[in-house]
Amino acid sequence: MNLRELTWPMFPFSVPYFLPFDCDGCGNTYCLQHKAKDDHQCDKHLLQTANAEYTGTKAFDCALDGCSNRELTPVPCEHCHLNFCLGHRHQHDHKCSELKTAPVPNAKTAEHVAQILGNKQTVAPKKPLRSVKSRQTAARVTLMKLKGQAGGDKGIPDTERVYFSIALPLASKLTPKALFFSKKWSVGRVVDYIADAAGLHNPNNTGAAKKLRLFVGDSGQLLPVDRSLEDVMTSDDFGVYNGSSVILDTVSDDVNVLPDLDKYHS
């Protein structure tokens, strides 16, 4: 509204209602009532307000392609230094470019792996392996027992659940634990979940020389942390099934076959 004028009955001329005020935004002149930019809807002021930088609560996007999750606080990977959501914070879940994994042996049995390793300290168990059929049968029997006692994430659909009987690190002196996981999870995520459920110290994703690793209970063969459960269960290289026994322990990076398996089953 521009300058208003009132004609008073006692004066034969017009006088201003209030002194004029010039707006430094739009350049127009207004009365006291409308001198403020908000009161006269100053075009320049409205444009500046619309383009002003947002100063409220910010959210942080997950850097993994295809993930639309956001977090209120940054969750950076200490290795590749990218930011991720809580579900992809681990190296193996966002396929970290700095992830170092042990080589995957092509052998189908622990004996063959031991031959490849040559004179390394890790040796195959002396006890002969059971046949594939007998291991599958044993896993099916164990699976029926595990379903009635295993703990796990209740949000995992029944069709995705994989049950394991887990022998925990010898140093922990803990009894085996029954847990279920999603077949979509990576082995590395399974290791982290077991450590949390059992209250174990987890040196993974740190610079520690020894890391928690998961091994096949029958052969002692290492399960690669960057492969999914579904992948290792459908591969002939590992011999692990729904209902199998697995072993969790802290080892150095050069251990591909766990020795002295009888210690874990006694």
C-alpha positions as CSV (number, residue, x, y, z in Angstrom):
1,M,0.0,0.0,0.0
2,N,1.5,3.4,-1.0
3,L,1.4,6.6,1.0
4,R,-2.0,7.3,2.4
5,E,-3.4,10.8,2.9
6,L,-6.4,11.9,5.0
7,T,-8.3,15.1,4.6
8,W,-9.1,16.6,7.9
9,P,-12.3,18.7,8.2
10,M,-10.4,21.5,10.0
11,F,-7.9,21.9,7.2
12,P,-8.6,22.8,3.6
13,F,-5.6,20.7,2.4
14,S,-4.4,17.1,2.6
15,V,-1.8,16.0,5.2
16,P,0.0,12.7,5.4
17,Y,-1.3,10.1,7.8
18,F,2.3,9.3,8.9
19,L,5.7,10.3,7.7
20,P,6.7,8.4,4.5
21,F,9.1,5.5,4.7
22,D,11.2,4.3,1.8
23,C,11.6,0.5,1.4
24,D,15.3,-0.4,0.6
25,G,14.0,-3.6,-1.0
26,C,11.5,-2.7,-3.6
27,G,12.1,1.1,-3.5
28,N,8.5,2.1,-2.9
29,T,7.2,4.4,-0.2
30,Y,4.9,3.3,2.6
31,C,3.3,4.6,5.8
32,L,4.3,3.5,9.3
33,Q,1.7,0.7,9.3
34,H,3.2,-0.9,6.2
35,K,6.8,0.0,6.3
36,A,8.0,-3.5,7.3
37,K,8.8,-5.7,4.3
38,D,6.4,-8.5,5.5
39,D,3.6,-6.0,5.9
40,H,3.7,-4.7,2.3
41,Q,4.7,-8.1,0.9
42,C,8.0,-6.8,-0.5
43,D,8.8,-8.8,-3.7
44,K,12.6,-8.7,-3.2
45,H,12.3,-9.8,0.4
46,L,10.0,-12.7,-0.5
47,L,12.5,-13.8,-3.1
48,Q,15.4,-13.6,-0.7
49,T,13.5,-15.6,1.9
50,A,12.6,-18.3,-0.6
51,N,16.2,-18.7,-1.7
52,A,17.7,-18.6,1.8
53,E,19.8,-21.6,2.9
54,Y,17.9,-24.1,5.1
55,T,19.3,-24.1,8.6
56,G,17.1,-26.7,10.2
57,T,17.9,-30.4,10.9
58,K,19.8,-32.0,8.1
59,A,19.8,-35.7,7.0
60,F,22.7,-37.6,5.6
61,D,22.2,-39.8,2.5
62,C,23.6,-43.3,2.1
63,A,26.3,-43.4,-0.5
64,L,25.4,-47.0,-1.6
65,D,23.9,-47.0,-5.1
66,G,20.2,-47.8,-5.0
67,C,19.8,-47.0,-1.2
68,S,17.4,-44.2,-0.3
69,N,17.9,-44.4,3.4
70,R,19.0,-41.3,5.3
71,E,20.3,-40.8,8.9
72,L,20.1,-37.7,11.1
73,T,23.8,-38.1,12.0
74,P,26.7,-39.0,9.7
75,V,27.8,-42.7,9.7
76,P,31.1,-42.6,7.8
77,C,33.2,-45.7,6.9
78,E,36.6,-45.3,8.5
79,H,38.2,-47.1,5.6
80,C,36.7,-45.5,2.4
81,H,35.4,-42.4,4.3
82,L,32.1,-42.4,2.5
83,N,28.8,-41.9,4.5
84,F,26.2,-44.7,4.7
85,C,23.0,-45.6,6.5
86,L,23.1,-47.8,9.6
87,G,22.1,-50.8,7.5
88,H,25.1,-50.4,5.2
89,R,27.7,-49.1,7.7
90,H,29.8,-52.3,7.6
91,Q,32.5,-52.7,4.9
92,H,31.0,-55.9,3.5
93,D,27.5,-54.4,3.3
94,H,28.5,-51.4,1.2
95,K,31.1,-53.3,-0.8
96,C,33.8,-51.1,0.6
97,S,36.6,-50.3,-1.9
98,E,39.1,-50.7,0.9
99,L,37.8,-54.1,2.0
100,K,40.5,-56.7,2.2
101,T,39.3,-60.3,2.1
102,A,41.1,-63.6,2.3
103,P,41.4,-65.5,-1.1
104,V,38.6,-67.9,-1.7
105,P,39.9,-71.4,-2.1
106,N,38.6,-73.4,-5.0
107,A,38.9,-76.7,-3.2
108,K,35.8,-78.6,-2.2
109,T,37.4,-80.3,0.8
110,A,39.6,-79.2,3.6
111,E,42.3,-81.7,2.6
112,H,42.7,-80.1,-0.8
113,V,42.9,-76.7,0.8
114,A,45.7,-77.9,3.1
115,Q,47.6,-79.1,0.1
116,I,47.3,-75.7,-1.6
117,L,48.6,-74.0,1.6
118,G,51.7,-76.2,1.6
119,N,53.8,-75.8,4.7
120,K,51.6,-73.2,6.3
121,Q,50.6,-73.7,9.9
122,T,47.0,-74.3,9.1
123,V,46.4,-78.0,8.4
124,A,43.3,-80.0,7.6
125,P,41.6,-82.0,10.4
126,K,42.8,-85.6,10.7
127,K,39.2,-86.8,11.1
128,P,37.8,-87.9,7.7
129,L,34.9,-85.8,6.4
130,R,31.5,-87.3,6.2
131,S,29.9,-87.7,2.8
132,V,27.8,-84.8,1.4
133,K,24.6,-86.9,1.8
134,S,25.3,-87.7,5.5
135,R,26.1,-84.0,6.2
136,Q,22.8,-82.9,4.6
137,T,20.9,-85.4,6.6
138,A,22.5,-84.4,9.9
139,A,21.8,-80.7,9.0
140,R,18.1,-81.5,8.5
141,V,17.8,-83.3,11.8
142,T,19.6,-80.4,13.6
143,L,17.4,-77.8,11.8
144,M,14.2,-79.3,13.4
145,K,15.8,-78.8,16.8
146,L,17.1,-75.4,16.1
147,K,13.8,-74.0,15.0
148,G,12.4,-74.5,18.4
149,Q,15.2,-72.8,20.3
150,A,17.1,-70.4,18.1
151,G,17.1,-66.7,18.6
152,G,17.4,-64.0,15.9
153,D,15.8,-61.0,14.2
154,K,12.1,-61.6,14.3
155,G,11.6,-59.3,11.3
156,I,13.3,-61.9,9.0
157,P,10.7,-63.7,6.9
158,D,10.4,-67.4,7.6
159,T,11.3,-68.1,3.9
160,E,14.7,-66.3,4.3
161,R,15.7,-67.8,7.7
162,V,18.9,-69.8,7.9
163,Y,19.6,-71.6,11.2
164,F,23.1,-72.5,12.5
165,S,24.4,-74.1,15.7
166,I,27.5,-71.9,16.4
167,A,30.5,-72.9,18.4
168,L,31.9,-69.7,20.0
169,P,35.6,-68.8,20.4
170,L,37.6,-71.2,22.7
171,A,38.9,-68.3,24.7
172,S,35.4,-67.2,25.6
173,K,34.5,-70.5,27.2
174,L,30.9,-70.0,26.2
175,T,28.6,-72.8,25.2
176,P,27.3,-73.1,21.6
177,K,24.6,-70.7,20.5
178,A,21.6,-71.4,18.3
179,L,20.7,-68.4,16.0
180,F,19.0,-67.7,12.7
181,F,19.9,-65.2,10.0
182,S,18.6,-64.0,6.7
183,K,20.1,-65.8,3.7
184,K,20.4,-62.4,2.1
185,W,23.0,-61.3,4.7
186,S,26.7,-61.4,4.0
187,V,28.8,-63.7,6.0
188,G,30.5,-60.6,7.5
189,R,27.1,-59.3,8.8
190,V,26.4,-62.7,10.3
191,V,29.7,-62.6,12.1
192,D,28.8,-59.2,13.5
193,Y,25.4,-60.4,14.6
194,I,26.8,-63.4,16.4
195,A,29.3,-61.2,18.2
196,D,26.6,-58.9,19.4
197,A,24.2,-61.7,20.4
198,A,27.0,-63.5,22.4
199,G,28.5,-60.3,23.9
200,L,31.9,-60.9,22.3
201,H,34.5,-58.3,21.5
202,N,34.5,-57.7,17.8
203,P,37.8,-56.5,16.3
204,N,36.5,-56.5,12.7
205,N,36.5,-53.2,10.8
206,T,39.6,-52.2,12.8
207,G,43.3,-52.4,12.3
208,A,43.6,-55.4,14.6
209,A,45.9,-58.2,13.4
210,K,43.3,-60.9,14.2
211,K,39.6,-60.8,13.2
212,L,36.5,-62.8,14.0
213,R,35.8,-65.3,11.2
214,L,33.3,-68.0,10.5
215,F,34.2,-71.6,9.6
216,V,32.4,-74.7,8.5
217,G,31.9,-77.0,11.4
218,D,32.6,-80.2,9.5
219,S,35.7,-79.2,7.6
220,G,37.0,-76.0,9.3
221,Q,36.9,-74.2,6.0
222,L,36.7,-70.4,6.1
223,L,33.5,-68.7,4.9
224,P,34.4,-65.5,3.0
225,V,33.0,-62.4,4.7
226,D,32.0,-60.7,1.4
227,R,29.7,-63.5,0.2
228,S,26.1,-64.0,1.1
229,L,24.8,-67.0,3.0
230,E,22.6,-67.9,0.0
231,D,25.8,-67.9,-2.1
232,V,27.9,-70.1,0.1
233,M,25.0,-72.5,0.7
234,T,24.4,-73.1,-3.0
235,S,28.1,-73.5,-3.7
236,D,29.7,-76.9,-3.8
237,D,32.9,-75.4,-2.4
238,F,31.8,-75.1,1.2
239,G,29.4,-77.9,2.2
240,V,27.3,-75.7,4.5
241,Y,23.5,-76.1,4.8
242,N,20.5,-74.8,6.7
243,G,20.9,-76.4,10.1
244,S,24.7,-76.8,9.8
245,S,27.2,-76.4,12.6
246,V,29.6,-73.5,12.2
247,I,32.5,-72.2,14.3
248,L,33.3,-68.6,15.2
249,D,36.8,-67.7,16.4
250,T,39.4,-64.9,16.2
251,V,42.2,-65.7,13.7
252,S,44.9,-64.0,11.7
253,D,44.3,-63.3,8.0
254,D,46.4,-66.2,6.8
255,V,44.1,-68.9,8.3
256,N,41.9,-70.4,5.7
257,V,41.3,-73.7,7.4
258,L,40.7,-74.0,11.2
259,P,42.8,-76.7,12.9
260,D,42.0,-78.9,15.9
261,L,38.2,-79.0,15.3
262,D,37.7,-81.5,18.0
263,K,38.4,-78.7,20.6
264,Y,35.2,-76.9,19.4
265,H,33.0,-80.0,19.5
266,S,34.1,-81.4,22.9
